[in-house]
Structure formats: structure tokens, C-alpha cells
Amino acid sequence: MKNILFYGGGNIAQSVIEGLLNSGFSKKNIYFHDRNLSNQKKLNKLKIKKFTGNINEINFVILCVKPKDALNAYKEIASMKNNPKIVSFVAGIKSKKYLKINKNVSFLRAMPNTSSRFDLGITALFNCSFQKTDMAYIKGLFKKFGRVIELDYESKMDQFTGLVGSGPAYFFYLLKTYEKELLKMCNGNKDEVAAIMTNLLEGVSKSIQVNDNLDELIKMVASKKGTTEAGLKSFSTSNINKIFKNGLKKAIERSKEISNEY
């Protein structure tokens, strides 16, 4: 089993680490480096070892810091070891920005999402300079806790980041309105509301697995002149689809902008 160092221990790193642990990956082979005390406490609870500075015992470094810190962190890693193998989780920043600093690095971009901790992750990979064997290992690693998509163009990483990497937050945001109305119905019982939303979403998920035609699935619920049809007509009149699409577009545009800022 290879040794992996998470250079940064925030939410996405914690999600992937939990996904790895749930899949049977040994915590003995996972290290982290993070100055944030809150992140340190969370990773210590998972019994993940703090990186001591011995880079020679590390096979892969996963760069998962904020975009503003990414290039300096990359420089630090590259200065520790000849030809390190770096997997970047950082949104927006293109591979050429890193390789311009140091080309003697095996570099791969990856974008997982926070559902990785539940073995329901979706990870996009774009190979910049990894050898086939290393690429196969990382791909197999991410498959342990979800689906993996290999992108043929790096530009698609911006689309994936805006659509899928950020995806869970969009659903949580929409559910906030739904939760508010359910709480009125359930006399403020949050546990009951959480159970209702969980069952509802699991049912939606199962329905899509059985039939991926979304129009047909809508028709199965919406009867003529019924309550569902009334709600859907209101959504249509309010241009909810257009508003949501614009939000997705803004997220993708922001991913593209980030690379120009650093």
C-alpha cells in the first residue's frame, strides 16, 4: 500500500480521507500537513498521522489547499524531493501554472466532491504528466469511494468543478427552502424533517437508477390539473430553470477566473 500525504486538511481532504478509511485503506499509510488547529483536531480524531517532514517515505502528495496558497505549497513540495508525484485538488489553477514553477514533477489534477466520505464520491481526473502505472493507481484509489471520470481536455475541469464539485451545495441550498416548509408541517421536529428529506432523496435516486428519462419521471408524479402540475407551472413561469442554469454558469466562470488570479 502506498503512502499518501494530504498537503492541506480541510473539508475536501477530510471527505476523501474518510472515504479511503471506509474502503479499507490503512490509516497507517495516510499523513497530513495543515497548520489550522481545527483541521488538526478533526484529523487527529481519525488517527491520521501528522507529517514529520520525511518526504522520502511519501509516494503521492495530494495538494488540497486554498487557491491563494496553492503555488507556494507546490513550490515547497517540489523543493523537498526530486520528481514528486503531486495530485492537485485545487480548483481553477491550470497545470501550466504549476509546471512553470518546476517541470520536474509528475502532476495530475483531480476534483472530488464531499460525498466521497459516504462512498458516493464523483471524482474527475486530468492527467498532465503521470506515468500510466501511477495514473492507474490513483484512479483505483478514487474508485474505492465512488465514480471516476477521466477528462480528455483540462478545460473540462472547470465545467466539472462548477457542476459536480460544487453540486452538493446546490442541493443543500434548495433543500433549505423545502426544510423550512416541512418544519411548519412537522411542528418544528427537525429529526422528522431530516428523515423525510432523506427518504425523499433516496427515492429520487433509486428512480433515476431505474429510469434515467427525467421527463417520464416527472409525468409519473404530475397528474393533470393536480397539485404537482400546479407547482411545476409556477416554477416554469418563474423561470427557475434559467435562474439555476445561470448559477451553474457563474460557478464555471469563477473556476476559469481563478487561474488568472494566481
N, C-alpha and C positions, 0 to 999 in steps of 0.2 A: 504494500500500500504506500502511495506517495505521500510526502509531507507537503502540506499546504499552509501558506501564510496569508492571512487576511490583513492587508495593509489598510486599516480603517475598520471600525467595528460598529458602524451604525445600523439602521433598520434593515437595509437590504443584506448586509453581511450576516446579521443575526438570523434573518429568514433563511438564507442559504445554508448556514451552519446547522440550524435546527433541521432543515430538510435532509442534510447529509447524515446527521446523527440518527434521525428516524429511519433512514435507509440502511443503517448498519455500519456506516463509515466510522472508524475508530476516532474518538476524541484525542487519542494519543498522537494522531497524525495531523492535528489542526492547531495552528498557532494564530495569535492576533497581535497587532500593534495599533494602539489607539491611546491618545492622551486624555480623551474625555472620560471623566470619572464615572459618569452614569453608564456609558457603554462598557467600561471595565467591569463594573458591578454585575451587569447582566451576563457578560461572557464568563465571568468568574463563577456565577451560579450554574452555568452549563459545564463548568470544569474544563474550560478551554485554556490552554497554556499561553501565558504571555511570552511574546518573542524576546529572547535574550540578546539578540544581535548576531547569532551564529547563522549567517545566511547560507553557509555550505550545507547545512542539514535540510534546507528547503528546496523542494523540487519545482513548485509553482507558487508565484506570488499573485494574489488577487488584489488588484488596486480598486478600492471602494471608498474613496474619499470624495469630498465635495469638488466640483469642477475648479474652483478657485485654487485648490491645493494640489490638483492632480499632477501638473507638470513638475512641480518641485518634488513631489513624492516619487514620481517616476525617476527623476534625476538622482534622488537618494538611493533608490533601489539599484539603479544601473551602476552606481559608484561602489556598491558593496560586492558585486560579483560580475565576472565576465559572462556575457551572454545569458543573463537571467531569462526565465520564462515568465512573462507577465500577461495576466488576463485582466483587462480593464472593464470595470463595471460603470465607469464614469459616463454620464450622459453627454452627448453633444460633441465632445472633443474628438476630432478625427485622428486617425493613426499617424498621418504625416506630421502632425504637431509633435508627437512623442518621438518619432524616429528622426526628426530633425535635430533633436537634442542628443540622441545616441542611437545609432543604427545597429549596434552590436547587441541587439535584444531580440528574442523571439517574442512576438507580440500578437495578441488575439483580443478582439473586442467581444464582450458578452453583455447581454442585458436581460437579467432575470426579473421576476416580479415577486412581491412579498408573499404570494400564495405558495411559494416554494416551501415554506415551513409546514404546510399541510399536505405535502406530496402532490400538489396541484399546480406546480410552477409551470411557467412558459418562459423559455429562455431562447433568445436569438444569439447566434454566433456569426461573427465575420472574421475569417482567418486572414491575418496580414502577413505573418512570416513564421507561423508554427509549422514544424515538420508534421508529416501525416500521422506518425505514431503518437505524438503529443496531442494533436488535434483529436484523434480518436479517443484518447484517454479522457480529455476534458469533456468531449461530447457524451461519453459514457457516464461520466461523473454527474453531469446535469440531468441526464435521463433518469438517474436514481430518484429524483423528486419531481418529475414532471415531463413535459414535452420539450423537444429541442427543435429549433428551426435554423437551418443554415442559410444565410443570406448570400446572394450572388453579387450584390453591389453594396458597398459601405453606405451609400446614400439611403438605403432602405432601413438602416439602423435608426435614423431619425423618425421614420414612419412607425417603426416598431415601438420605439420609446414612447411616442405620443399616444399610440393606440393601445398597446398591451402593457408596457412597463408601468404606465400611469393608469391603466384600465381599472384596477380595483378601486382606486379613489373615486372614479366617476360613479361607479355603482353605489359606493358608500354615500356619496353626496346625494344621489337621487333617493336613496332609502331614508335619508333624514326626514324628508317631507312625508314619506309613507309612514315612518315610525311615529311622527307627530300625530297623524290622524288615527293610527291604531291605538295609541296611548289613551286617546279620548274614549275609544270604544271599550278598552280594557281597564278603565278606571285607574290608569297610571301604572299598571302592573308591567314593569319593564321585562321581567323574565318571560312572561306570557307573550309579549310582543316580539321578543327575540326569537322565541320558539316558532311563532307564526312566520316571521320573515325567513328563518332558516328552512322550514318546511317548504315554503313557497319557492325559494330559490333552488332548493334541491329538486323540486318538482319540475321547474322550468328547465333545469339542467338535464334531467332524465328525458324530458320531452324532446329536447334538441338531439339527444343521442339516438332516439328512436326515429325522429323525422326532422331533417335539417331544413325543411321548407318553412320559413318563418311565416309567410303569408297563410299557409294552410293551418299552422298552429294558431294564428290569430283567429281565423274563421271558426276553429273548433271551440273557441271560448265566446266569441262575439255573435250572439243571435240577433236577428232582425228586430230593430226597434227596442232592443234590450238595454240593460244598464252598461254593459261593456261597450256597445256601439256608441252610446252617448258620451262616454269618457273618451273614446278614441277620436270621435268627431271634434271634441273640444281640443284635444292635443293637435289635431290636424289644422284646425282654424288658428291656433296659436303659433303655428309653425315650429313646434317642438323639434321636429327632425332637423330643420335648418339651424336652429339655435345650437343643438347638440353637435351637428356637423361642424359648425363654426368653432366650437370649443375644441374639438379634436384638431382642427386645422391650426389653431393657435398653439396648441401643445407641440405639434410637429415643427411649426415655425420657430418656436422657442428652442427646440433641440438644435436646429440649424444655426441659430444665433449664437449659442453658447461657444461654439468652436471659434467664432470670430472675436470673442471677448478675451480669450486667453492664449 
